[in-house]
C-alpha cells in the first residue's frame, strides 16, 4: 500500500555538496591532443610526450556556493571563468606549490614518495589563508599566451606557512632537475583571457587598472576580507592520479 503522506523531493532542493575526493577522480580533462583549437585557444605548457607524466603540486579550494556567486560577480566580461564548467558545475580552485612539470616514468614513484615525506615534515596542522582585499591582479603564464585574473594571498601567518611548504616542494623539484616555483606570489586564479587582458576591462565593479592591478569597490573589498581558504590537504597530481596528503597523516 502506498503511503499518501510521503513527501516528494522539492525540485528547488539542491543536492548535497560533492565529497572532496570526487574532484581527485576528475582532475584532468579528457585527452584531446595539444591542438589549441581543441582547448579554446589555449597553448598547452607541457606537451604530452611518451615517458613523461605532467605533474603539479597544489592546494585545492572549493568555495561555498555563496562564495562562488560572489567571486563570479567580480569577473570582467570576455573572460573565461575558472569557477564553473561550461555546463555550470562548480569547479575547484587552487594555489600552486610547484610549476607544471613533467616527471620521467622511472622517477615517478620516488618523486611522489619524496614529496609526501617532505610535506609531512612541515604540514602538521590545518591553517587558513586570507586574500588581499582591495584589488584583483592580472598574472601572465610563463609563455605569456594567457593572462589570469587572480586573488593574491595576503601577508599573514597563512602565507608564511605556504612559503614553508613551497620551499619543501622546490627542494624536491630541484633535486630532480625540474624548474622551481621560485616565487612567493601565491594566488588563486578566477578566470583567464587569451593574450594581454589589462586594456580590455569593462566591468562596472572594477574601477581602475594600474600596473596589472584592478582596484575594486569598498563593498566588494569587505566581502573579499571575509573569505578564508582552509588548507587541510596538499595534492600531488601525477598524470591522471592525484595523491592527497592530509595534515592528520603528518
C-alpha positions as a Markdown table, in Angstrom:
| # | Residue | x | y | z |
|---|---|---|---|---|
| 1 | Unk | 0.0 | 0.0 | 0.0 |
| 2 | Unk | 1.3 | 3.4 | -1.0 |
| 3 | Unk | 2.0 | 6.0 | 1.7 |
| 4 | Unk | -0.1 | 9.0 | 0.7 |
| 5 | Unk | 1.8 | 11.2 | 3.3 |
| 6 | Unk | 5.2 | 10.5 | 1.9 |
| 7 | Unk | 6.8 | 13.9 | 0.9 |
| 8 | Unk | 8.2 | 14.1 | -2.6 |
| 9 | Unk | 11.5 | 15.9 | -3.0 |
| 10 | Unk | 11.2 | 19.6 | -3.9 |
| 11 | Unk | 12.6 | 20.5 | -7.3 |
| 12 | Unk | 14.2 | 23.5 | -5.6 |
| 13 | Unk | 16.2 | 21.4 | -3.1 |
| 14 | Unk | 19.9 | 21.3 | -4.0 |
| 15 | Unk | 21.9 | 18.1 | -3.8 |
| 16 | Unk | 24.5 | 17.8 | -1.0 |
| 17 | Unk | 28.0 | 19.0 | -1.9 |
| 18 | Unk | 30.3 | 16.6 | -3.6 |
| 19 | Unk | 32.9 | 14.9 | -1.4 |
| 20 | Unk | 36.4 | 16.4 | -1.8 |
| 21 | Unk | 37.9 | 13.2 | -3.2 |
| 22 | Unk | 35.4 | 13.4 | -6.1 |
| 23 | Unk | 37.5 | 16.1 | -7.7 |
| 24 | Unk | 40.6 | 13.9 | -7.5 |
| 25 | Unk | 38.9 | 11.4 | -9.8 |
| 26 | Unk | 38.3 | 14.0 | -12.4 |
| 27 | Unk | 41.3 | 16.3 | -12.0 |
| 28 | Unk | 42.2 | 16.0 | -15.7 |
| 29 | Unk | 40.2 | 16.8 | -18.8 |
| 30 | Unk | 39.7 | 14.0 | -21.4 |
| 31 | Unk | 42.7 | 13.7 | -23.7 |
| 32 | Unk | 42.1 | 15.8 | -26.8 |
| 33 | Unk | 45.6 | 16.4 | -28.1 |
| 34 | Unk | 47.7 | 19.5 | -28.0 |
| 35 | Unk | 46.0 | 21.5 | -30.8 |
| 36 | Unk | 45.0 | 24.9 | -29.3 |
| 37 | Unk | 41.8 | 24.8 | -31.3 |
| 38 | Unk | 40.6 | 21.9 | -29.1 |
| 39 | Unk | 41.3 | 23.9 | -25.9 |
| 40 | Unk | 39.6 | 27.3 | -26.6 |
| 41 | Unk | 42.8 | 28.7 | -28.0 |
| 42 | Unk | 45.0 | 27.7 | -25.0 |
| 43 | Unk | 48.5 | 26.5 | -25.7 |
| 44 | Unk | 49.5 | 23.5 | -23.6 |
| 45 | Unk | 52.5 | 24.5 | -21.5 |
| 46 | Unk | 53.6 | 20.9 | -21.0 |
| 47 | Unk | 53.0 | 18.9 | -24.2 |
| 48 | Unk | 52.1 | 15.2 | -23.9 |
| 49 | Unk | 55.1 | 13.0 | -24.5 |
| 50 | Unk | 55.5 | 9.3 | -24.0 |
| 51 | Unk | 57.5 | 8.5 | -20.8 |
| 52 | Unk | 56.7 | 11.9 | -19.2 |
| 53 | Unk | 54.0 | 12.5 | -16.7 |
| 54 | Unk | 52.5 | 16.0 | -16.4 |
| 55 | Unk | 52.7 | 16.8 | -12.7 |
| 56 | Unk | 51.7 | 19.5 | -10.3 |
| 57 | Unk | 51.7 | 20.1 | -6.5 |
| 58 | Unk | 48.9 | 22.3 | -5.3 |
| 59 | Unk | 46.3 | 23.1 | -2.6 |
| 60 | Unk | 42.7 | 22.8 | -3.6 |
| 61 | Unk | 39.9 | 25.1 | -2.6 |
| 62 | Unk | 36.2 | 24.5 | -3.2 |
| 63 | Unk | 34.3 | 27.8 | -2.2 |
| 64 | Unk | 30.8 | 27.6 | -0.9 |
| 65 | Unk | 28.0 | 28.2 | -3.4 |
| 66 | Unk | 27.6 | 31.7 | -1.9 |
| 67 | Unk | 31.3 | 32.5 | -2.1 |
| 68 | Unk | 31.3 | 31.2 | -5.7 |
| 69 | Unk | 28.4 | 33.5 | -6.7 |
| 70 | Unk | 30.2 | 36.5 | -5.1 |
| 71 | Unk | 33.5 | 35.7 | -6.9 |
| 72 | Unk | 31.6 | 35.4 | -10.2 |
| 73 | Unk | 30.3 | 38.9 | -9.7 |
| 74 | Unk | 33.9 | 40.2 | -9.8 |
| 75 | Unk | 34.7 | 38.7 | -13.2 |
| 76 | Unk | 35.0 | 41.1 | -16.1 |
| 77 | Unk | 33.2 | 40.4 | -19.4 |
| 78 | Unk | 35.0 | 38.5 | -22.1 |
| 79 | Unk | 37.0 | 36.3 | -19.7 |
| 80 | Unk | 36.7 | 32.5 | -19.3 |
| 81 | Unk | 35.7 | 31.6 | -15.7 |
| 82 | Unk | 37.6 | 29.0 | -13.7 |
| 83 | Unk | 34.8 | 28.9 | -11.2 |
| 84 | Unk | 32.4 | 26.8 | -13.2 |
| 85 | Unk | 32.4 | 24.4 | -16.1 |
| 86 | Unk | 30.7 | 25.2 | -19.4 |
| 87 | Unk | 27.7 | 23.2 | -18.1 |
| 88 | Unk | 27.6 | 25.4 | -14.9 |
| 89 | Unk | 29.0 | 22.9 | -12.5 |
| 90 | Unk | 31.3 | 24.4 | -9.8 |
| 91 | Unk | 35.0 | 23.7 | -10.2 |
| 92 | Unk | 37.7 | 23.6 | -7.5 |
| 93 | Unk | 40.2 | 26.4 | -7.4 |
| 94 | Unk | 43.8 | 26.1 | -6.3 |
| 95 | Unk | 47.1 | 27.6 | -5.0 |
| 96 | Unk | 50.1 | 26.2 | -6.8 |
| 97 | Unk | 53.1 | 24.9 | -4.8 |
| 98 | Unk | 55.0 | 23.9 | -7.9 |
| 99 | Unk | 55.2 | 24.7 | -11.6 |
| 100 | Unk | 53.6 | 22.4 | -14.1 |
| 101 | Unk | 56.4 | 19.9 | -14.6 |
| 102 | Unk | 57.0 | 16.6 | -16.4 |
| 103 | Unk | 58.2 | 13.6 | -14.4 |
| 104 | Unk | 60.0 | 10.7 | -16.0 |
| 105 | Unk | 58.3 | 7.3 | -15.7 |
| 106 | Unk | 61.5 | 6.0 | -13.9 |
| 107 | Unk | 61.3 | 8.8 | -11.3 |
| 108 | Unk | 57.5 | 8.8 | -10.8 |
| 109 | Unk | 57.2 | 6.7 | -7.7 |
| 110 | Unk | 60.3 | 8.1 | -5.9 |
| 111 | Unk | 59.3 | 11.7 | -6.7 |
| 112 | Unk | 55.8 | 11.2 | -5.2 |
| 113 | Unk | 57.3 | 9.5 | -2.1 |
| 114 | Unk | 59.9 | 12.2 | -1.6 |
| 115 | Unk | 57.3 | 15.0 | -1.9 |
| 116 | Unk | 55.0 | 13.2 | 0.5 |
| 117 | Unk | 57.8 | 12.7 | 3.0 |
| 118 | Unk | 58.9 | 16.4 | 2.9 |
| 119 | Unk | 55.4 | 17.7 | 3.2 |
| 120 | Unk | 54.7 | 15.6 | 6.2 |
| 121 | Unk | 57.7 | 17.1 | 8.0 |
| 122 | Unk | 56.2 | 20.6 | 7.8 |
| 123 | Unk | 52.5 | 20.2 | 7.3 |
| 124 | Unk | 51.4 | 19.4 | 10.8 |
| 125 | Unk | 48.1 | 21.3 | 11.2 |
| 126 | Unk | 45.2 | 22.8 | 9.3 |
| 127 | Unk | 45.5 | 26.5 | 8.6 |
| 128 | Unk | 43.8 | 29.3 | 6.7 |
| 129 | Unk | 44.9 | 31.8 | 4.2 |
| 130 | Unk | 43.3 | 35.2 | 3.5 |
| 131 | Unk | 43.4 | 37.4 | 0.4 |
| 132 | Unk | 44.4 | 41.0 | -0.5 |
| 133 | Unk | 41.0 | 42.6 | -0.2 |
| 134 | Unk | 41.4 | 45.9 | -2.1 |
| 135 | Unk | 42.4 | 44.6 | -5.6 |
| 136 | Unk | 42.4 | 41.8 | -8.1 |
| 137 | Unk | 45.5 | 41.2 | -10.3 |
| 138 | Unk | 46.4 | 40.0 | -13.8 |
| 139 | Unk | 49.3 | 37.5 | -13.9 |
| 140 | Unk | 50.7 | 36.0 | -17.2 |
| 141 | Unk | 51.6 | 32.4 | -17.7 |
| 142 | Unk | 55.2 | 31.6 | -18.4 |
| 143 | Unk | 54.9 | 31.8 | -22.2 |
| 144 | Unk | 52.7 | 34.9 | -22.0 |
| 145 | Unk | 49.9 | 33.3 | -24.1 |
| 146 | Unk | 47.3 | 33.9 | -21.4 |
| 147 | Unk | 46.6 | 36.3 | -18.5 |
| 148 | Unk | 44.9 | 35.1 | -15.4 |
| 149 | Unk | 42.7 | 37.2 | -13.1 |
| 150 | Unk | 43.7 | 36.3 | -9.6 |
| 151 | Unk | 43.2 | 36.9 | -5.9 |
| 152 | Unk | 46.6 | 37.3 | -4.2 |
| 153 | Unk | 47.3 | 35.9 | -0.8 |
| 154 | Unk | 47.6 | 38.5 | 2.0 |
| 155 | Unk | 50.7 | 38.7 | 4.2 |
| 156 | Unk | 49.8 | 36.6 | 7.2 |
| 157 | Unk | 50.8 | 33.5 | 9.1 |
| 158 | Unk | 49.0 | 31.5 | 6.4 |
| 159 | Unk | 51.2 | 33.0 | 3.7 |
| 160 | Unk | 54.3 | 32.2 | 5.8 |
| 161 | Unk | 53.2 | 28.5 | 6.1 |
| 162 | Unk | 52.7 | 28.5 | 2.3 |
| 163 | Unk | 56.2 | 29.6 | 1.8 |
| 164 | Unk | 57.5 | 26.8 | 4.0 |
| 165 | Unk | 55.5 | 24.2 | 2.0 |
| 166 | Unk | 56.6 | 25.7 | -1.3 |
| 167 | Unk | 60.3 | 25.7 | -0.2 |
| 168 | Unk | 60.0 | 22.0 | 0.6 |
| 169 | Unk | 58.4 | 21.3 | -2.8 |
| 170 | Unk | 61.0 | 23.4 | -4.6 |
| 171 | Unk | 63.8 | 21.4 | -3.0 |
| 172 | Unk | 62.4 | 18.1 | -4.3 |
| 173 | Unk | 61.8 | 19.6 | -7.7 |
| 174 | Unk | 65.3 | 20.9 | -7.9 |
| 175 | Unk | 66.7 | 17.5 | -6.9 |
| 176 | Unk | 65.0 | 16.0 | -9.9 |
| 177 | Unk | 66.2 | 18.9 | -12.2 |
| 178 | Unk | 62.7 | 20.3 | -12.5 |
| 179 | Unk | 62.0 | 24.1 | -12.6 |
| 180 | Unk | 61.1 | 25.5 | -9.2 |
| 181 | Unk | 58.2 | 27.9 | -8.4 |
| 182 | Unk | 60.8 | 30.5 | -7.3 |
| 183 | Unk | 58.1 | 33.0 | -6.2 |
| 184 | Unk | 56.1 | 33.7 | -3.1 |
| 185 | Unk | 53.4 | 35.5 | -5.2 |
| 186 | Unk | 50.8 | 32.9 | -4.1 |
| 187 | Unk | 47.4 | 33.4 | -5.7 |
| 188 | Unk | 44.1 | 31.8 | -6.7 |
| 189 | Unk | 43.1 | 32.2 | -10.4 |
| 190 | Unk | 39.5 | 33.0 | -11.0 |
| 191 | Unk | 39.4 | 33.5 | -14.8 |
| 192 | Unk | 41.6 | 33.7 | -17.8 |
| 193 | Unk | 41.9 | 35.6 | -21.1 |
| 194 | Unk | 44.0 | 34.9 | -24.2 |
| 195 | Unk | 46.8 | 37.4 | -24.8 |
| 196 | Unk | 47.1 | 40.6 | -22.7 |
| 197 | Unk | 44.0 | 41.5 | -20.8 |
| 198 | Unk | 44.7 | 44.7 | -18.9 |
| 199 | Unk | 43.5 | 47.0 | -21.6 |
| 200 | Unk | 40.1 | 45.4 | -22.0 |
| 201 | Unk | 38.3 | 45.9 | -18.7 |
| 202 | Unk | 34.6 | 46.9 | -18.8 |
| 203 | Unk | 33.1 | 45.5 | -15.6 |
| 204 | Unk | 31.1 | 48.1 | -13.5 |
| 205 | Unk | 32.7 | 46.7 | -10.4 |
| 206 | Unk | 36.2 | 47.3 | -11.5 |
| 207 | Unk | 37.1 | 50.9 | -11.1 |
| 208 | Unk | 40.7 | 51.3 | -12.2 |
| 209 | Unk | 43.5 | 49.3 | -13.8 |
| 210 | Unk | 47.1 | 50.3 | -12.9 |
| 211 | Unk | 50.2 | 48.2 | -13.2 |
| 212 | Unk | 48.2 | 45.0 | -13.8 |
| 213 | Unk | 46.2 | 45.6 | -10.6 |
| 214 | Unk | 42.4 | 46.2 | -10.6 |
| 215 | Unk | 41.1 | 48.3 | -7.8 |
| 216 | Unk | 37.7 | 47.3 | -6.6 |
| 217 | Unk | 34.9 | 48.9 | -4.6 |
| 218 | Unk | 34.5 | 49.1 | -0.9 |
| 219 | Unk | 31.6 | 46.7 | -0.6 |
| 220 | Unk | 33.4 | 44.1 | -2.7 |
| 221 | Unk | 36.6 | 44.6 | -0.7 |
| 222 | Unk | 34.7 | 43.9 | 2.5 |
| 223 | Unk | 33.4 | 40.6 | 1.1 |
| 224 | Unk | 36.9 | 39.6 | 0.0 |
| 225 | Unk | 38.1 | 40.2 | 3.5 |
| 226 | Unk | 35.6 | 37.6 | 4.8 |
| 227 | Unk | 37.0 | 34.9 | 2.6 |
| 228 | Unk | 39.1 | 32.3 | 4.3 |
| 229 | Unk | 40.6 | 29.4 | 2.4 |
| 230 | Unk | 41.2 | 26.3 | 4.5 |
| 231 | Unk | 44.3 | 24.3 | 4.0 |
| 232 | Unk | 43.8 | 20.8 | 5.2 |
| 233 | Unk | 45.4 | 18.7 | 2.4 |
| 234 | Unk | 48.2 | 19.0 | -0.2 |
| 235 | Unk | 47.6 | 17.5 | -3.6 |
| 236 | Unk | 50.2 | 15.8 | -5.8 |
| 237 | Unk | 49.0 | 15.2 | -9.3 |
| 238 | Unk | 51.0 | 12.8 | -11.5 |
| 239 | Unk | 49.4 | 12.2 | -14.8 |
| 240 | Unk | 45.7 | 11.5 | -14.0 |
| 241 | Unk | 46.4 | 10.2 | -10.5 |
| 242 | Unk | 46.1 | 12.5 | -7.5 |
| 243 | Unk | 47.8 | 11.8 | -4.2 |
| 244 | Unk | 46.4 | 13.7 | -1.2 |
| 245 | Unk | 48.5 | 14.4 | 2.0 |
| 246 | Unk | 46.2 | 15.2 | 4.9 |
| 247 | Unk | 47.7 | 17.2 | 7.8 |
| 248 | Unk | 46.3 | 14.5 | 10.1 |
| 249 | Unk | 48.6 | 11.9 | 8.4 |
| 250 | Unk | 51.7 | 14.0 | 9.2 |
